[in-house]
Amino acid sequence: MDFAVVRGVSYALVHAPSLLVHMGTTQTVEREINPDSEYLNQFQKHLRSYQECVAYPTNQVYIGNMTPVQLAAVDRPWFERPVADASRYGKWGEVMPEDEFYGLMRIADSFNLVALEESFAKEIAARLAESPIWNDSDAARLGDGMPAAEVQAILDGGRAEPLYAGDRLVGCVKAAHERDRALTAHVMVENLSTKASGVLALRHLIKLNGLDAGEIDYIIECSEESCGDMNQRGGGNFAKAIGEMAGCKSATGSDVRGFCAAPAHAMVYAASLVQSGVFRNVVVVAGGATAKLGMNGRDHVKKGLPLLEDVLGAFAILVSANDGVNPVVRTDAVGRHTIGSGSSPQAVMTAIVLDPLERVGLKLAEVDKYSPEMQNPEITEPAGAGDVPKANFKMIAALAVKRGEIARTDIDSFVAEHGLPGFAPTQGHVPSGVPSIGYFRDEMLAGRMRRAQIIGKGSLFLGRMTNLFDGVSFLFEKNEGKKDEEKEDKRAEAGEPESRGELRKIMADALREVAQSLVKE
Amino acid sequence: MDLENQARVKELAEKYGAENVVVVIGGAEAEASGLTAETVTAGDPTYAGPLAGVQLGLSVWHIVEDDIKAEIDPAVYEDQVSMMEMVLDVDAIKEEVSTIREQYSKY
């Protein structure tokens, strides 16, 4: 079986403190039901500066300037250990500041919904023009902005959301319809943020990997928002909307949803489309969720911590036909939580983690590293949710005990050997498995790792349609080289004629002759 | 505790009588399990949900507590819970939930 490979990755964050204040649901709900609360009086004092956000060790890991293994060696709390030589740009992307992101939202806006104040638009244009992801056509899309009084007049009309950079009003986002609740200004900010951060990741993917955007022929978008109107709330299609802004003219695409499990589902789809030969280059992309900004803010403020959930998370992964080099997505070892699997953690982990390994005759210890829900524990622990990745690694170790692979006393050492520290922002879909793919790919290409399992899990009850749990996984493995190519190499070494290449040439010549004769006729 | 679940517990207690309802918690952590136990006995400590100020005093247990474990078919327990028993801080959970139960459960 010729598995698909992961040819490139990008990971990007957007520092979004003002969107946290105005769009995060913890804050919007609090303002609605308890406008004079202690939390609302206090929480803005806990916002981080852009520099603090960039230097936060987990963010440096996410964009590829540090490895998760290096992070594990940093003492907690990480927010008190800024990375000395932290950089905005990393091997896989960047941490974009919020004001530039508003510019990107305007560039990504196809319906003239984002209005920026003119002096702000000018400042941002100058800065964005220096960005590696700037396209020539962006200047025209960004435009010149409008006078502050016009922005204010739109807001006074009551159907727009303000855009702030700290205390400064720099623009607004208009509702896209007079009555449609699926197109309110609030929803448009959410969806344009998802789209623009998805564009950020996709443009970086193309730039960093030296791709021709025209090579990409299918895009699967797997974020947590949905775009549509009142007649079809989840109509779609973020995938094409994002691809359009990255010059992917040859691509079509669609959106996949499944709460936090969506990226793992999307990777399985992408690998299957490539492996079947339907498409050669498929991108899996997702933008961030403004709703989740500051989600656990109450607990963080109560415990005197900074508001660590101040970033939008985005990623893009290119899945391509087997090149004999890049690590493969093993579709023969896809784990799936079925409708009949049951929802206890044991049933879930057995279905997603253990069953696919048994199917291909592997032991749990034969997977070098597992990447389940990779939430940053510094965010989840103060909120009472514990260290989520560590809990997952312990569950996997407990399965190994139950199968007699290891002794019960070896659980901790199994966790240390096969786990990684959580480093992903709590952006729902973003932590689930996929953030480690960049690191694993590098390790495999360097010959330091053989096999990893990427695990996506989703809490479907949140949508109130079912109490079923969900999850899907796949094995990500070092490429052993294409078998038939190896044979060719050996044949060539032995001085034998290159049968496959020769056959191809004969076929090509014959077809060309036929084509020419048809043209003549 | 989830507001939706608070509403469900309240509704069930009203429908069947608080003395006939037993709450079994499956929380993965002692503090969170304790908060759930407190919510269904002394009321929602965060004063955010339907059980704010409502002292149901229900009988509340965690699935890893011995008395509950004894009620369950060992084969089913092995199949559904034994893995988590190895993972969770069972002693801390037992301590937290039983303390709340002894303090606030009326049944």
Contacts between the chains, C-beta under 8 A, distances in Angstrom:
chain1	res1	chain2	res2	distance
A	342	B	80	7.3
A	344	B	80	4.3
A	344	B	81	6.9
A	344	B	84	7.7
A	345	B	28	7.9
A	345	B	83	6.9
A	345	B	84	5.4
A	346	B	79	7.0
A	346	B	80	5.6
A	346	B	81	6.8
A	346	B	82	7.1
A	346	B	83	4.1
A	346	B	84	6.3
A	347	B	79	7.9
A	347	B	80	6.6
A	349	B	83	6.8
A	384	B	29	6.3
A	384	B	31	5.6
A	384	B	32	4.4
A	384	B	35	7.3
A	385	B	29	7.5
A	385	B	32	7.6
A	386	B	28	6.3
A	386	B	29	5.1
A	391	B	28	6.4
A	391	B	87	6.6
A	394	B	86	7.6
A	394	B	87	4.3
A	395	B	83	6.2
A	395	B	84	7.3
A	395	B	87	5.4
A	397	B	86	7.9
A	397	B	87	8.0
A	398	B	83	4.5
A	398	B	84	7.5
A	398	B	86	4.0
A	398	B	87	5.2
A	399	B	83	6.1
A	401	B	86	6.1
A	402	B	82	6.9
A	402	B	83	6.2
A	408	B	86	6.6
A	411	B	86	6.8
